[in-house]
Amino acid sequence: MSETCRASEWQSHGRGTAYCLSLLSTTEWLQINIPTMDLNSVKSPLNFIQHLLDDEAVQVLGNYESWWQAEGMAISETVDRAGTPWLRMFDELGRRRDEILFPNCYWQMLRKGYETGAIWRAGEGRSLKMHYLIDYFTCFFDPGLGCPYIVSLSTTVPIIKYGSPEAKARFLPHLLRRDGTNWQGATWMTEIKGGSDLGSNVETVARKVPQTSQSAEELWLLNGDKYFASNVGAEVAIVAARPEQSGTGVRPVDHLQDARPTSSPHGLALFLVPRYRDGHAATSAPGSVPGAIATGSPDNRQLNYFIRRLKNKIGTRSVPTGEVELRDSEAYLLGNTEWGIYLILESLNLSRVGNIVGSVALAQRALADALRFAEARIAFGKPIIRQPLLRRQCEQRLEELRQARALMWTAIELLDEVWSETPRYSDRYHLFRLVTHLAKYWTAELAVQLAKWNMEVHGGMGVLAEYAAERWLREAMILPIWEGTPHRQMLDGLEVMERKRAHEMLFAELAPFADKEELKVIASRVERHLRLSSEEKEAGIEDIFRDLARFTARALAKGTE
Ligand SMILES: Cc1cc2nc3c(=O)[nH]c(=O)nc-3n(C[C@H](O)[C@H](O)[C@H](O)COP(=O)(O)OP(=O)(O)OC[C@H]3O[C@@H](n4cnc5c(N)ncnc54)[C@H](O)[C@@H]3O)c2cc1C
């Protein structure tokens, strides 16, 4: 029996079913199997979120989970421990290539999620849910791998919404391929001076090329540097840049003379930048990298952006993050220049929900691993899961995880309602924004805390690089930072409450199932807070924002489960 159990250690376990504990006697094993705790449900992503899925999703995601258990987990571990990507900038003849190299098994793992439908299912109908569900399963097994899928979605959606007919015809069929050979997307906003204040710190300049009678499409050339560029090597990226001059309502900027061109985010626009040039434009930019123009891939396509180097990261090693140089890079405007900041925020909304999903999945994984260890590790004569303190901690963390799951699902459902909106947005969009700021902030914090606690449960083993516990903590550390730091979530959440009264919509949603007294207290705390001076409002937002996030998660868990 113990052999069978070992082989199926990661198989799904239904409510109250016995879990394999090959180190224990039958009596001990039976004592642990207490149905009321329902802790076993966290050991499989399918078991934990099955109640949210329809039959087709159960089938698709069940197969995906089985693949991860059979093959993906080993590949993921190899990539994390030994397969960190590297960059080959030149070929042997000195031609610039900028190739990202991974072990072959990496591409197999990456393709699996694309094949399963991380992108094409989103392009098929009006719903983005399957994308986020696939992301959930992916991140349970490899949190970094969620990144290529989410940035590819965040590239595909703006093309669907704002792309010209030419851009749609050129990019969408490749991004939406079903056989795993997709073109990948990427979202590059951040520059070296900082990512929180894009309005001040994006210095990449976009210059419009005068249109000729032959060129059907409006073409721009981008010059600048992106300091954090994840999924670098992608076939097409969305890139924030500052149009050089306007006539379009955007303030003129002299990039070279003014290091802080304008603090107005409305000076930004969003562009599509393909990996290879079309060759429409002359390529003699004053700031070009010497020799870079005469570059080519084996089939003689010229690189359109350059990878300066790859980052050496503590986690998310299954996505390459690099520094990108844009040198007269051919680019296509998305939407119009006045809407740039809205388009950037819309794409951030998509990846913030991805971050929420990744955080809850990683939190589940940390709890699952802690349980697995606690069931098998003996101290003071019994498995540590049966020590009252540890058992209580597990139950409390399961409860927090369920609340986080409810918050996550609400963010996904609201996004599904509003993702196709364009400015001016509806009230539901502003409600979605508030829920997303609360959820991004709170679930990322939970993931870090659970990953740290999992390490504690593993004791000394938790700190050793040869086991998984330290990996989950490394992977978790990025979750509060990318897609906007906790400060950003709090301040943007404050803004949407102040300007759009989004908290009132939130309280109305929660009223049917929230504790009435608690609701009254938090509602009046928020109102009192909003009456403070600007300085005090910002300075004191943390406590109330955290309490509001926890209250929302609690109420949603009561209402939806
Ligand atoms: C591994 C990795 C991959 C990434 N991939 C991408 C990518 O693909 N594309 C992309 O565009 N970006 C990417 N980023 C960048 C990421 O989005 C930024 O790191 C993040 O937005 C924060 O920006 P920053 O690091 O420049 O910090 P800064 O903006 O310099 O902020 C520093 C600190 O100041 C705080 N702060 C700023 N303003 C305020 C305020 N008003 N009040 C209080 N505190 C404030 C911040 O919260 C933060 O704690 C990546 C980052 C990492 C680490």
The ligand as a Gaussian input file, in Angstrom:
#p B3LYP/6-31G(d) Opt

LIG

0 1
 C       11.381000      40.236000     -11.411000
 C       10.696000      41.485000     -11.874000
 C       10.064000      41.500000     -13.096000
 C        9.447000      42.661000     -13.551000
 N        8.865000      42.666000     -14.800000
 C        8.351000      43.820000     -15.277000
 C        7.804000      43.888000     -16.602000
 O        7.773000      42.905000     -17.340000
 N        7.320000      45.068000     -17.041000
 C        7.337000      46.191000     -16.271000
 O        6.892000      47.230000     -16.732000
 N        7.851000      46.163000     -15.022000
 C        8.349000      45.022000     -14.507000
 N        8.858000      44.984000     -13.233000
 C        8.948000      46.218000     -12.469000
 C        7.937000      46.324000     -11.355000
 O        6.659000      46.525000     -11.891000
 C        8.432000      47.453000     -10.440000
 O        9.536000      46.939000      -9.718000
 C        7.375000      47.976000      -9.523000
 O        6.351000      48.602000     -10.222000
 C        7.964000      49.000000      -8.524000
 O        8.744000      49.939000      -9.170000
 P       10.248000      50.178000      -8.708000
 O       10.884000      48.869000      -8.465000
 O       10.894000      51.061000      -9.690000
 O       10.127000      50.935000      -7.326000
 P        9.895000      52.496000      -7.133000
 O        8.786000      52.958000      -7.988000
 O       11.191000      53.210000      -7.247000
 O        9.424000      52.534000      -5.622000
 C       10.330000      52.353000      -4.531000
 C        9.492000      52.306000      -3.266000
 O        8.829000      53.551000      -3.076000
 C        7.466000      53.313000      -2.828000
 N        6.651000      54.451000      -3.232000
 C        6.574000      55.019000      -4.453000
 N        5.697000      56.034000      -4.433000
 C        5.193000      56.096000      -3.189000
 C        4.229000      56.917000      -2.529000
 N        3.585000      57.884000      -3.174000
 N        3.961000      56.690000      -1.236000
 C        4.583000      55.702000      -0.565000
 N        5.504000      54.901000      -1.120000
 C        5.803000      55.081000      -2.419000
 C        7.158000      52.075000      -3.630000
 O        5.949000      51.473000      -3.210000
 C        8.391000      51.227000      -3.333000
 O        8.233000      50.613000      -2.087000
 C        9.459000      43.825000     -12.748000
 C       10.078000      43.798000     -11.499000
 C       10.689000      42.653000     -11.056000
 C       11.372000      42.665000      -9.708000

